[in-house]
């Protein structure tokens, strides 16, 4: 799913007050972590993931893998925090029109 600039701005505003629900540690991106991200996206639609201790190139590879495996959209990355969005079947968040 591709998001327009207007939709990304809207989601950034909603995500501002959120705390990270999933944190990647020294073990990196494992099947368990991916399952937890997938579960959190199903429940919340908009989540923050903290990617700790990775170099810039490694962090980007991890972000690409998370987006690919969860079919979510990366809304924003600030430092070690990634904001992800994936609409659920019950569409809790109504995005503005493109």
Contact map, one row per residue, 1 for C-alpha under 8 A:
11100000000000000000000000000000000000000000000000000000000000000000001110000000000000000000000000
11110000000000000000000000000000000000000000000000000000000000000000000010000000000000000000000000
11111011000000000000000000000000000000000000000000000000000000000000000010000000000000000000000001
01111111000000000000000000000000000000000000000000000000000000000000000000000000000000000000000001
00111111100000000000000000000000000000000000000000000000000000000000000000000000000000000000000000
00011111110000000000000000000000000000000000000000000000000000000000000000000000000000000000000101
00111111111000000000000000000000000000000000000000000000000000000000000000000000000000000000001111
00111111111100000000000000000000000000000000000000000000000000000000000000110000000000000000000000
00001111111110000000000000000000000000000000000000000000000000000000000000000000000000000000000000
00000111111111000000000000000000000000000000000000000000000000000000000000000000000000000000001100
00000011111111100000000000000000000000000000010000000000000000000000000000100000000000000000000000
00000001111111110000000000000000000000000000000000000000000000000000000000110000001000000000000000
00000000111111110000000000000000000000000000000000000000000000000000000000000000000000000000000000
00000000011111111100000000000000000000000000000000000000000000000000000000000000000000000000000000
00000000001111111100000000000000000000000000011100000000000000000000000000000000001000000000000000
00000000000111111100000000000000000000000000000000000000000000000000000000000000000000000000000000
00000000000001111110000000000000000000000000000000000000000000000000000000000000000000000000000000
00000000000001111111000000000000000000000000001100000000000000000000000000000000000000000000000000
00000000000000001111100000000000000000000000000100000000000000000000000000000000000000000000000000
00000000000000000111111000000000000000000000001111000000000000000000000000000000100000000000000000
00000000000000000011111000000000000000010000001110000000000000000000000000000000000000000000000000
00000000000000000001111100000000100110000000000111000000000000000000000000000000000000000000000000
00000000000000000001111110000000000000000000000011110000000000000000000000000000000000000000000000
00000000000000000000011111111000100000000000000011110000000000000000000000000000000000000000000000
00000000000000000000001111110000000000000000000000111000000000000000000000000000000000000000000000
00000000000000000000000111110000000000000000000000011000000000000000000000000000000000000000000000
00000000000000000000000111111100000000000000000000000000000000000000000000000000000000000000000000
00000000000000000000000111111100000000000000000000000000000000000000000000000000000000000000000000
00000000000000000000000100111110110000000000000000000000000001000000000000000000000000000000000000
00000000000000000000000000111111110000000000000000000000000000000000000000000000000000000000000000
00000000000000000000000000001111111000000000000000000000000000000000000000000000000000000000000000
00000000000000000000000000000111111100000000000000000000000000000000000000000000000000000000000000
00000000000000000000010100001111111110000000000000000000000000000000000000000000000000000000000000
00000000000000000000000000001111111111000000000000000000000000000100110000000000000000000000000000
00000000000000000000000000000011111111100000000000000000000000000000000000000000000000000000000000
00000000000000000000010000000001111111110000000000000000000000000000000000000000000000000000000000
00000000000000000000010000000000111111111000000010000000000000000000010000000000000000000000000000
00000000000000000000000000000000011111111100000000000000000000000000010000000000000000000000000000
00000000000000000000000000000000001111111110000000000000000000000000000000000000000000000000000000
00000000000000000000100000000000000111111111101000000000000000000000000000000000000000000000000000
00000000000000000000000000000000000011111111111000000000000000000000000000000000000111110000000000
00000000000000000000000000000000000001111111100000000000000000000000000000000000000001110000000000
00000000000000000000000000000000000000111111100000000000000000000000000000000000000000010000000000
00000000000000000000000000000000000000011111111000000000000000000000000000000000000000000001000000
00000000000000000000000000000000000000011111111000000000000000000000000000000000000111110001100000
00000000001000100000000000000000000000001001111100000000000000000000000000000000001111000000000000
00000000000000100101100000000000000000011001111110000000000000000000000000000000001110000000000000
00000000000000100111110000000000000000000000011111000000000000000000000000000000111100000000000000
00000000000000000001111100000000000010000000001111100000000000000000000000000000111100000000000000
00000000000000000001011100000000000000000000000111110000000000000000000000000001110000000000000000
00000000000000000000001110000000000000000000000011111100001000000000000000000001110000000000000000
00000000000000000000001111000000000000000000000001111100000000000000000000000001000000000000000000
00000000000000000000000011000000000000000000000000111110000000000000000000000000000000000000000000
00000000000000000000000000000000000000000000000000111111011000000000000000000000000000000000000000
00000000000000000000000000000000000000000000000000001111111000000000000000000000000000000000000000
00000000000000000000000000000000000000000000000000000111111100000000000000000000000000000000000000
00000000000000000000000000000000000000000000000000000011111110000000000000000000000000000000000000
00000000000000000000000000000000000000000000000000000111111111000000000000000000000000000000000000
00000000000000000000000000000000000000000000000000100111111111100000000000000000000000000000000000
00000000000000000000000000000000000000000000000000000001111111110000000000000000000000000000000000
00000000000000000000000000000000000000000000000000000000111111111000000000000000000000000000000000
00000000000000000000000000001000000000000000000000000000011111111100000000000000000000000000000000
00000000000000000000000000000000000000000000000000000000001111111110000000000000010000000000000000
00000000000000000000000000000000000000000000000000000000000111111111000000000000000000000000000000
00000000000000000000000000000000000000000000000000000000000011111111100000000000000000000000000000
00000000000000000000000000000000010000000000000000000000000001111111110100000000000000000000000000
00000000000000000000000000000000000000000000000000000000000000111111111111000000000000000000000000
00000000000000000000000000000000000000000000000000000000000000011111111100000000000000000000000000
00000000000000000000000000000000010000000000000000000000000000001111111000000000000000000000000000
00000000000000000000000000000000010011000000000000000000000000000111111100000000000000000000000000
10000000000000000000000000000000000000000000000000000000000000000011111110000000000001000000000000
10000000000000000000000000000000000000000000000000000000000000000111011111000000000111000000000000
11100000000000000000000000000000000000000000000000000000000000000010001111100000000111000000000000
00000000000000000000000000000000000000000000000000000000000000000010000111111000011110000000000000
00000001001100000000000000000000000000000000000000000000000000000000000011111000011110000000000000
00000001000100000000000000000000000000000000000000000000000000000000000001111100011100000000000000
00000000000000000000000000000000000000000000000000000000000000000000000001111111111000000000000000
00000000000000000000000000000000000000000000000000000000000000000000000000011111110000000000000000
00000000000000000000000000000000000000000000000000000000000000000000000000001111100000000000000000
00000000000000000000000000000000000000000000000001110000000000000000000000001111110000000000000000
00000000000000000001000000000000000000000000000111100000000000000000000000001111111000000000000000
00000000000000000000000000000000000000000000000111100000000000100000000001111101111100000000000000
00000000000100100000000000000000000000000000011110000000000000000000000001111000111110000000000000
00000000000000000000000000000000000000001000111110000000000000000000000111110000011111000000000000
00000000000000000000000000000000000000001000111000000000000000000000000111100000001111100000000000
00000000000000000000000000000000000000001100110000000000000000000000001110000000000111110000000000
00000000000000000000000000000000000000001100100000000000000000000000000000000000000011111111100000
00000000000000000000000000000000000000001110100000000000000000000000000000000000000001111111000000
00000000000000000000000000000000000000000000000000000000000000000000000000000000000000111110000000
00000000000000000000000000000000000000000000000000000000000000000000000000000000000000111111000000
00000000000000000000000000000000000000000000000000000000000000000000000000000000000000111111110000
00000000000000000000000000000000000000000001100000000000000000000000000000000000000000110111110000
00000000000000000000000000000000000000000000100000000000000000000000000000000000000000100011111000
00000000000000000000000000000000000000000000000000000000000000000000000000000000000000000011111100
00000010010000000000000000000000000000000000000000000000000000000000000000000000000000000000111110
00000110010000000000000000000000000000000000000000000000000000000000000000000000000000000000011111
00000010000000000000000000000000000000000000000000000000000000000000000000000000000000000000001111
00110110000000000000000000000000000000000000000000000000000000000000000000000000000000000000000111
